[in-house]
């Protein structure tokens, strides 16, 4: 079958074209898809014969497993990764969807690499497909990664079934790979996200205050500690993240008006000689 080429504008997505791409991949096609980093070659991960075909196209040894690409972060956490260390969840919060590949264990104890791209066209394809893709970069093993559709076409036009052209990749460099199976972690490949940025997430500790509704005690404690650390520890923003939550709070619930008024009226009394004073 001759390669089909679809041009899809990421700022104004044509969903009819998305469905065409999904149909080709769902039937077993190998597709070159754009991401925010580089172009990738994608195929259904649940069909071993199609995955074998992708290995042959890439000229890649089968002892080097492909990472997966999915649309849903919650799906990854619930169904593909075993319980992550806290650092793993913070990386996901900070960088997903985006140019980060995480390596960790499956619930069955196998090692797996997963990424959730943020490029809008491929994200829509993944959402519609509802099957994880094996998704290595669109290049022969060892060659430079392709960052435009024309580069992909030059190497693979006779070998793949679909090329989705959404222009040049924004970052035009690979994703960063972090291996969480090693303690505390290893940056297996530094890409778009710098090693210093990964380390900053690791060293920044989270302090969480909880009350029932997150409308009185917990936001008050959050405010007080933020104020104290900002005044006494000038580096606190780099070292601590102070947040509050409630066990029965809804999203975007705000502090109770009475709490806001107390904090406004009594702010000058909360700190004296490095110690908190009573607000009573």
Secondary structure in CASP SS format (residue, H / E / C, confidence):
PFRMAT SS
TARGET T0000
AUTHOR 0000-0000-0000
METHOD secondary structure of the structure
MODEL  1
X C 1.00
X C 1.00
X C 1.00
X E 1.00
X E 1.00
X E 1.00
X E 1.00
X C 1.00
X C 1.00
X C 1.00
X C 1.00
X C 1.00
X C 1.00
X C 1.00
X H 1.00
X H 1.00
X H 1.00
X H 1.00
X H 1.00
X H 1.00
X H 1.00
X H 1.00
X H 1.00
X H 1.00
X H 1.00
X H 1.00
X C 1.00
X C 1.00
X C 1.00
X C 1.00
X E 1.00
X E 1.00
X E 1.00
X C 1.00
X C 1.00
X C 1.00
X C 1.00
X C 1.00
X C 1.00
X E 1.00
X E 1.00
X E 1.00
X E 1.00
X E 1.00
X C 1.00
X C 1.00
X C 1.00
X H 1.00
X H 1.00
X H 1.00
X H 1.00
X H 1.00
X H 1.00
X H 1.00
X H 1.00
X H 1.00
X H 1.00
X H 1.00
X C 1.00
X C 1.00
X C 1.00
X C 1.00
X C 1.00
X C 1.00
X C 1.00
X C 1.00
X C 1.00
X E 1.00
X E 1.00
X C 1.00
X C 1.00
X C 1.00
X H 1.00
X H 1.00
X H 1.00
X H 1.00
X H 1.00
X H 1.00
X H 1.00
X H 1.00
X C 1.00
X C 1.00
X C 1.00
X C 1.00
X C 1.00
X H 1.00
X H 1.00
X H 1.00
X H 1.00
X H 1.00
X H 1.00
X H 1.00
X H 1.00
X H 1.00
X H 1.00
X C 1.00
X C 1.00
X C 1.00
X C 1.00
X E 1.00
X E 1.00
X E 1.00
X E 1.00
X E 1.00
X E 1.00
X C 1.00
X C 1.00
X C 1.00
X C 1.00
X C 1.00
X E 1.00
X E 1.00
X E 1.00
X E 1.00
X E 1.00
X C 1.00
X C 1.00
X C 1.00
X C 1.00
X H 1.00
X H 1.00
X H 1.00
X H 1.00
X H 1.00
X H 1.00
X H 1.00
X H 1.00
X H 1.00
X H 1.00
X C 1.00
X C 1.00
X C 1.00
X E 1.00
X E 1.00
X E 1.00
X E 1.00
X E 1.00
X C 1.00
X C 1.00
X C 1.00
X C 1.00
X C 1.00
X C 1.00
X C 1.00
X C 1.00
X C 1.00
X C 1.00
X C 1.00
X H 1.00
X H 1.00
X H 1.00
X H 1.00
X H 1.00
X H 1.00
X H 1.00
X H 1.00
X C 1.00
X C 1.00
X C 1.00
X C 1.00
X C 1.00
X E 1.00
X E 1.00
X E 1.00
X E 1.00
X C 1.00
X C 1.00
X C 1.00
X C 1.00
X C 1.00
X C 1.00
X C 1.00
X C 1.00
X C 1.00
X C 1.00
X E 1.00
X E 1.00
X E 1.00
X E 1.00
X C 1.00
X C 1.00
X C 1.00
X C 1.00
X C 1.00
X C 1.00
X E 1.00
X E 1.00
X E 1.00
X E 1.00
X C 1.00
X C 1.00
X C 1.00
X C 1.00
X C 1.00
X H 1.00
X H 1.00
X H 1.00
X H 1.00
X H 1.00
X H 1.00
X H 1.00
X H 1.00
X H 1.00
X C 1.00
X E 1.00
X E 1.00
X E 1.00
X E 1.00
X E 1.00
X E 1.00
X E 1.00
X C 1.00
X C 1.00
X C 1.00
X C 1.00
X C 1.00
X H 1.00
X H 1.00
X H 1.00
X H 1.00
X H 1.00
X H 1.00
X H 1.00
X H 1.00
X H 1.00
X H 1.00
X H 1.00
X H 1.00
X H 1.00
X H 1.00
X H 1.00
X H 1.00
X C 1.00
X C 1.00
X C 1.00
X H 1.00
X H 1.00
X H 1.00
X H 1.00
X E 1.00
X E 1.00
X E 1.00
X E 1.00
X E 1.00
X E 1.00
X E 1.00
X C 1.00
X C 1.00
X C 1.00
X C 1.00
X C 1.00
X C 1.00
X C 1.00
X C 1.00
X C 1.00
X C 1.00
X H 1.00
X H 1.00
X H 1.00
X H 1.00
X H 1.00
X H 1.00
X H 1.00
X H 1.00
X H 1.00
X H 1.00
X H 1.00
X H 1.00
X H 1.00
X C 1.00
X C 1.00
X E 1.00
X C 1.00
X C 1.00
X E 1.00
X C 1.00
X C 1.00
X C 1.00
X C 1.00
X C 1.00
END
